[in-house]
Amino acid sequence: MPSPSNLLHSIASAPQGLSLAQLLQAHPGMARRSVQRQIAQWIANGQIQARGEGRARRYFGAVGAIYASGAVGAVSPSPIHRVAEPSAGAEPFPPYITTSADSQDILAYIDQPPLARKPVGYQRDFLDAYRPNATSYLSEPLRRQLHKMGATTALDAPAGTYSGAILNRLLIDLSWASSHLEGNSYSRLDTRTLIEQGRAAQGKAVFETQMILNHKTAIELLVANIDSVAYNRYTLLNLHSALTENLLPNPADEGRTRQHAVDISHSVYRPLSTPQQIDDALDLLLAKAGQIADPFEQSFFMLVHLPYLQPFADGNKRTARLAANLPLFRANLCPLTFLDVPAAAYSRATLGVYEMTRVELLRDLYVWAYERSTHEYLAIKQDLAEPDPLRLAWRDFIKHTLRELITQPEREPLAHIQQAVAAQVPAAEQADLQALLIQELRRLHEGVLARYGLRPSEYHAWKAVHGR
């Protein structure tokens, strides 16, 4: 039976470090979660170090540690976790993305070798100086341009109408594009097959499949709860938890603010390391974000400040990309899917914020990326049917009635619908609403159960009685 000491010896004996996949291959008798828990404990104790993020993450024996016969000697305390950021010099910034003169200044600085750039820590003044609805990272003309690009036929509809209508497409596009920026090798077609059919792509790492599915869960969380989600700790922590489930070496870090220092690879930026300082800054960040009136300014503010703070052990940029969509979902604007955004451009724009507290390059990329997203959704905007006024006016009644019906399989469906309609609906609308409820019941399937707050087991129990 493999032992933890054998696992630790493998890590200590590998000068180039070992990935989680390599460790599992070398120790097939150990469960993945057990290995993750053991690694998390060793990292916390300073016995090993973690470097990189996602599939690039590798584990190394701590400098000064002595491993012999499974015994661990002196270790270095308080390890710093390394968060992967692609090297700025790996690929040139794409020339087809229009940049301002200010952005060119940022590129000129970021494209220098790290040794030529000045080490810098978190600048709290950058956040403190922002005054909601007075400070503007996006100028008024630019915001008008974004509103014009992102306008849909559902602007006056209840919050979340548009994102709900395009949810199937949104799940694929945003899950794929955001994961792709993390180095995920799933293709768009692979992602569609996984999300629509539940079939993982062959030859892909398990963590890549998990990352796509986590994005799907997180997007559904936002869309399904659009009336209650907001820029608060509850929403943000649960969004992070959904995005990082089963992906972090220490599962306790899922949905929890960071308890240790992090080091950004290929960057001279050093984020805050004290948990209390991180929590204080996060509270202020969320309070300011919640006060911003314009949805695009609100969206961009989150895309700037959340990764800059690095409040989580990992997954900060993923969380920011989805959080940046929340005000767009609520305002029934086209989403920001990050389709076709080059990783090299995104990395440089982010480094400009990290090392210079400059937003111009990220702003230029945001506008370009949003225009790409709206072009991709143009056909959907044109072809999307106008919301049914009856369905819109009675949406809560429809959801409640169908949920009651499915969770009480002993009741006869048509009689239940007739009684519910007669008790709550004006006579002039009863016939139409009854027909609508019957139609909704007939097309009920597993893909829409969450809309009604139903579990698959409840739906199957109802089907067993009524033969659908």
N, C-alpha and C positions, 0 to 999 in steps of 0.2 A: 504494500500500500504506500503510495507516494506520501511524503511528509513535507510540512512547511519548510523544514531545514533544507531539504533537497531543492525546493523551489528557490529559497534564498541563496543557496550555493550557486545555482544556475545563473542568477542575476549577477552575483558578485564576480563570477568567472567570465563574464562576457564584457570585454573592454568597449565594444560598440553598443552595449545595451541590448535589451530584448523587448520586443513588443508583446502585448497581451496574447496575440495570436501565436507567436513563437513559443511563449511559455506554455500555453494550453497544448500545443503540439508536442512539446518536450515532456509534458506531464499529463498524458491523456486520462489518467485516473482521478484527476482533481476537477471538481465542478467549477464552472466559470465564475459563479458568484462567490464561491469560497476563495478562489484565487484573488478576485477583486478585493474582498474584505481583508485578506491577509496583506495584500499590497498596500491598501489604505493604512493599515496599522503600522507597517514598516515605514511608510512615508511620514506618518505622524511622529514616529519615534526617531526619525532621522537615520534609519538603517539603510534606506535606499532613497534615490532621487528620481523624480519623473521629469522628463523633458519632452517637449512637443505637445501636440494636440491632435485629437482624432486619430486617424490611422498612422500619423507620424509619431505618436507618443511612444516613448521607449523608457525602460526602467534600468537604472544603473546602481551599482553598489556605491554607497556614500564614501567619499574620500576619508581615509583614515580608519575605515572599518576593517576588522580582522575576522575572517570567516575560517574556521577550522573545525572539522568534525561536527558541523551544525551549530557551533558555539559562536556567538557574536561578541566581538570585543568593543573597543571604544568607537563611538559614532559621533558624527557632527550633528549638532542640535539644530532645530528649527529650519528644515530644508525649505528652499524657495522653489515653488512649482513654476515651470516654464510654460508659457502660453505661446503657441505657434503663431507666427505672423510671417507670411511669405517674404522672402528677401526682396527689397525694393529694386535691386538691380537685376533680378531674374529675367524679367521681360520689360520691354519699353512700354511707356504709357501709350495706349492706343491713340493714334493721330486723328481718328475719326470722331473722337469725343471733343467737342468744342470746349476750350478752356480760356479763362480770362487771364489778363496779365498777372493778377494776384496769384492765380493758381500756378502759373509758370514759375513764380518765385518759390512757391512751396515745393514744386517738383525739383527745382534746381537744388534745393537744400536736402530733400529726402533722398535724392539719388546719389548723394555723397556716401562713401563708406561709413559705417557706424562710428569708426574711430575719429572721423572728421566732424561728427555731430556732437553737440553739447548734451551731456546727460542731464535729464530733467525729471523732477517728480510731479506728482499731482498738484495742479494749481487750483486751490479752492476759490481764488478770486475769479476765475473764469466762470464758475457757476454763480458765485455771489453777485457778480456784476449784471447778470441777466435779469431784466425786469419784465415779467409777462405783459404783453400787449403794449410795451413801450420799446423794448429792445426787439429788433427784427433781424434774424439771420437771413431771411428771405425778404427782399424788398417788396413794396406794395405792387409795383408793376409785374414783378415775377410771380407773386401770388395770384394776381389776376390771370396771368397766362396759364398757370397750373390749374386754376379753377375752370378755365375755358377748355383745356385739354381733357380734364377728368370728369366733366359734366355728363350725367346719365339721365335717362328718362325718369329715374326714381328719386330725383333730388327732393321732392316734396313729400315723399312717402315716409312711413315710420322708419326709424333708425334700423339699419341692417337689411333693408329690403333688397338692395342690389346685391350685396355680398351673398345673401341667402339664395338669390336667383341664379347666380353664377358659381355656386359653391363647388360643384363637381369639377369644373374647369380650374377654379382657383386652387383647389387642393393639389392638383397635379402641378400647375405652373409654379406656385410659390414654394411648395415642398421641394420640387426639383431644383429650382434656381438657387434657393437659399442653401440647400445642401451642397450644391455644386461649388458655391463659394467657400465651403469648408473642405474642398478636395474630394468630395464624394464622386465616385466614377459612374454612378447610375446614369443612364441616358434618360431623356424625356420619355421615350417609349417604355423603357424599363419601369420608370416611375408610374406611368399610367397603368401598366399591367399590374403592378403591385397594389396600387390604390383601388383600382376598379375590380380586380379579380383576386386579390390577396396572394398572388403568386410572385415569389421572390425571384430575382434574376439569377441565372446560373453564373458561377464564377465570381460572384461578388462577396466581399467580406460581410459577415453577419452585422458588424457595427454599421455598415452603410445602409443595410436594409432597415435596421432599427432607427437610424437617423431620419430616413424618409417617413417611416410610420409615426415617429414622434412629431414631426412637422404636421402631419395630417391631424393628429390628435390636438395639437396646440391651436391650429387654425379653426378646427371645429369648436374648440372651447370658446374662442373669441366670438365666432359667428353665432353660435347657439345661445350665448349669454350676453348678447350685445346690450341688452337693457340694464345689465348689472355690472359688467366689467368696466373698470375705470383705471386711471393711473394712480393706483394705490398699491401697498405692499401685498395685499392678498392676491390681486390679479397678477402682479409681476412675479411673485414667488411661485404661484401655481403655473404660470406660463413657462417659467424656467424649468420647473419640475417636469412638465409635459415634454419639453424639448430635450431634456437630458436623461430621461428615464432609461436605466440600464446601460448608460454610456460613460458614467464617471467611475473612476477607480474606487472612490469612496461613495457609496450610495447615500450616505448621510448628507452629502453636499447638494443633492437634488432639492431644489426649492428652498435653499438656505443661503444666506449671505456668507461671503468668504470669511474664513477663520484663519487664513495664513497669507503669507506674502506670495506674489506672483512675479515672474520675470518674463517680459515680452521678447521673444526671440527676434533677432534682426532689428531691434529697436533700442534706443538709449533712454526710453521712457520707463520710469519705475512707478507703478500705481501705489496708492495707499496700502499699508500693511496692517494697520491697527483696526480690529473689528469695530470698535466704537466709532472711530472716524468714518469708516465705510458706511455704517448704519446712519450716522448723522447726515452725511452727504447725500445718501440715497433718499432719506426723508425729505430733504430740501429739494432735491431734483424732482421727486414725484409731486411735491406741493406746487412747484413752479409749473411743471408740465400741465397739471390739472387746471391751472388758471388761464392758459393760453387759449384765445378764442378762435383763431384761424386754424382749421384742421391741418393745413400743410405746414405752417410754422410749428404746430404742435408735433406733427410727425417728424419733421427734420430735427427739432430739439432733442427728441428721444434718440434719433439716430446718431446725433453728435455726443450727447452726454452720457448715455448708458454705457457704451463701450469704453469711453474715456475713464469713467469711474471704475470699471471692472469689478462690480459688486459681487460677482459669482466666481467660483473656482474655475469654471469653464462655461462655454456656451453664451458668453455675453453678447457677441455680435449677432448670433442667431436670435436671441431674445429681443435685441434691439430692432432687428428687421421685422419681426412680427408685431412688436409693440408700436412700431412706426405706422403700421397699417390700421391700428385701432380707430384713430379719428377719421380715417378715410372710409372705413366700413360704416361708422356711425353716421357720417354725412352722406352716404350713398354715392360716393365718388368712386371712380375707377381705382382698383387696388394698385399698390406698388409691388410688382412681383419679382423684380430684379432679373427678369429675363434678359439674357445676352450680356449681362454686366461682367466684364472681364475681371478675374481675380486680381490681376496686377493693378488695375485701376482702383479697385475697391481698397486694396491693401495700402496703396500710396495715399489715397484720400484719408484713410483712417489714421495713418502715421502722421499726416499733417496736423490732425487734431491732437494726437498723443504728444508729439514732440514740440509743436509750435502753438498749440491752442488756436489754430487757424482753420476756419470752416470753408474757405472759398473753393478749394478743390473738391471737397465732399459736396458742396452745394452744386457745383457744375455737374458732377456725376449724378446727383439726385435728380436734377432737371432732365438730363439726358435719359436716365433710366426710367423716369416717369413717362416721358414721351414714348419710349419704346413699349412700355406696358400698355399705354392707351391705344397705340396702334394695333397691338396684338388683340385688344378687346374691342376694336372698332366695330367689327362685324357683329359681335354680341350686343353692343350698345344699340346697333341699328335694328337687329332682328328680335331683340328681347321684347316679348309681349308686355303690354301695359298690365299692371297688376289688376286682378279682378276686384272691383270695388266691394262686392259682397264678401268675398273671401277676406279682404283686408279689414272690413268693418267688424266681422264676426270671427276673426282669427283665434282669439282666446276661447270663445265658446266652442269653436270647431275642435280645437286641441283638447279641451276639457271633456267634451262629449265623447270623442273617440277614445280617449284614455280610459274613461269610465267604462265604456263598452268592452274594450279589450281586457281590462283587468277584472271584469265580471262575466266570464264566459257562459255562465248559466242563464244570462238574460238573452232574450230573443232580439237580434240586432234591429230589425225594422221597427218593432214596437218601442224599443228604447229610444231610437232616434225620433220617432213621432212624439213621444211623451216629452222629451227634452225640448224639442222645437215648440210644441204647444205651450209649454210652461214659460218660455223665456223670449220668444220671438214674436214681434208684431204680426198680425194676421196677413198683412200685405206681402210679407217676405217669407212666410212659412214654407210655401211650396218650393220656392227657389232654394232656400237653405236646406230643406230636407233632401232635395235632389243633389245638392252639393255634398252633403255629408255622406250620402250613399256612394257617390262617385269617389270620394276620398277613401272610404272604407274598401271599395273594390280594388283600388290601386295601392293599398297599403302593402309594404314589403320591408325587408330588413334594413334597406338603405335609408328609410325615412323614420325609423322608430324613435330616434333621439328627438326628433321634432315634437313628438307627443309625450316625451318623458317615459317611454316604454323600454323594457328590457326584452331581449330576444326570447328569454324563457316565457315571459308573459304572452308574447305574440304566438309562440309555438303551442302553448297551452290552449289559447283561444282557437287556433287552427285545428287542433285535435278534436275540438267539440263541434266546430261548424264546417269542417271539411274543406277549407280553402287552402 
